[in-house]
Amino acid sequence: GAVVSQHPSWVICKSGTSVKIECRSLDFQATTMFWYRQFPKQSLMLMATSNEGSKATYEQGVEKDKFLINHASLTLSTLTVTSAHPEDSSFYICSAPGGGRDTQYFGPGTRLTVL
Amino acid sequence: AQSVTQLGSHVSVSEGALVLLRCNYSSSVPPYLFWYVQYPNQGLQLLLKYTSAATLVKGINGFEAEFKKSETSFHLTKPSAHMSDAAEYFCAVSLYDYKLSFGAGTTVTVRA
């Protein structure tokens, strides 16, 4: 089946630095990708929708200047956490629809730890 | 608005016992419903999904779920728990814009 990859799988950074997370659809094209954030022992919360060729749309309460999303091609979306702080430490997961409302391919997630 | 509510944040069962995880949904449109499992520090794995076909849906690893419109429910069951079923389980509903809205999750522990 279709595969979505994420890189890196985990990253540790210092407070104030920026971190980029990549989400790739390996064997299909994804005009739309979703970014979720999951805090420890909590559910997944949708952060934003990444659209190839246009600006991302952010969910209410998500700072678009802090979480920069770029959908550079039909197979790559990137999430950059700018000026990261310890409260940004979380598990970030991306997904891509598989052509219908009934199919969603999830990446394996990226664990971000900000010291 | 669409949403799901998972009743019970933690379920503990004995190995070999029935696993029952509850999920209720609210949706203004015909829902697509999903159950996912997540093991520690891993991504999501799809267990099963309801997409308006058969109301009883069979999934992987012996899990099944029944869609009941009258009760707005989509409860997940497994007749006999195995130690490997210990994980976090999420119910989710799909919106027309392909977004998924997740429940709060239920942690399953299995006692030997």
Interface residues (C-beta under 8 A of the other chain):
Chain A: T32 F34 Q42 S43 L44 M45 L46 T49 F91 I93 S95 P97 R101 D102 Q104 F106 G107 P108 G109 R111
Chain B: Y32 F34 N41 Q42 G43 L44 K49 T51 F90 S94 L95 Y96 D97 Y98 K99 L100 S101 F102 G103 A104 G105
